[in-house]
């Protein structure tokens, strides 16, 4: 399965639309396909502007393109929220 080979779904979305890495790079304003390959293989995450453009190209949101990262970040945010809530509650008591 494609998802098992790659740490995110960028390659899946790109292939679904029959686009090359070079074409995606051009669409999001990158000079060549190198960074697209690095994004697909999970070596680096795209900057916010590039990620936003990828959302437009693929008509998908970050949650769909980077499901593992999204789950991790969601857990981190929830953990901080719970900690802050507990701290606030203990101060109020």
C-alpha positions in Angstrom: 0.0 0.0 0.0 1.3 3.5 -0.9 0.6 4.9 2.6 3.1 2.3 4.1 5.9 3.4 1.8 5.6 7.1 2.5 5.2 9.0 5.8 2.5 11.3 4.4 -0.1 11.3 1.5 1.6 13.8 -0.8 2.8 11.2 -3.3 -0.7 9.6 -3.2 -2.4 12.9 -4.1 0.2 13.8 -6.7 -0.2 10.4 -8.5 -4.0 10.6 -8.1 -3.9 13.8 -10.2 -1.3 12.3 -12.7 1.2 15.1 -11.9 5.0 14.8 -11.7 7.1 16.2 -8.9 8.4 18.8 -11.3 4.8 19.9 -12.2 3.9 20.2 -8.5 7.1 22.2 -7.8 6.2 24.6 -10.6 2.6 25.0 -9.3 3.7 25.9 -5.8 6.6 28.1 -6.9 9.6 25.9 -6.3 12.6 25.9 -8.6 12.8 22.1 -9.0 11.4 18.8 -7.8 14.0 18.3 -5.0 11.9 19.7 -2.2 8.8 17.9 -3.4 10.7 14.6 -3.1 11.9 15.6 0.4 8.3 16.5 1.4 7.0 13.2 0.1 9.7 11.1 1.9 9.2 13.0 5.2 12.7 14.4 5.2 11.3 18.0 5.7 7.9 19.6 6.2 6.9 22.3 3.8 6.7 25.9 4.9 3.2 27.3 5.6 3.0 29.1 2.2 4.0 25.9 0.3 1.7 23.8 2.4 -1.1 26.2 1.7 -0.4 26.0 -2.1 -0.3 22.2 -1.9 -3.8 22.3 -0.3 -5.0 24.3 -3.3 -3.3 22.1 -5.9 -4.6 18.9 -4.3 -7.9 20.3 -3.0 -7.1 18.7 0.3 -6.3 20.1 3.7 -3.2 19.5 5.8 -5.0 17.0 7.9 -5.5 14.8 4.8 -2.0 15.4 3.4 -0.1 14.8 6.7 -2.3 12.5 8.8 0.4 11.2 11.1 1.8 14.7 11.8 -1.7 16.1 12.4 -2.5 13.3 14.9 0.8 14.0 16.7 0.2 17.7 16.8 -3.4 17.3 17.9 -2.2 15.2 20.8 0.4 17.7 21.7 -2.1 20.6 21.7 -4.6 18.6 23.7 -2.0 17.7 26.3 -1.0 21.3 26.7 -4.6 22.4 26.9 -5.3 19.8 29.7 -2.2 20.9 31.6 -3.1 24.6 31.4 -6.7 23.8 32.4 -5.5 21.8 35.4 -3.1 24.6 36.4 -5.8 27.2 36.1 -8.2 25.1 38.1 -5.8 24.4 40.9 -5.0 28.2 41.1 -8.8 29.0 41.3 -9.4 26.5 44.1 
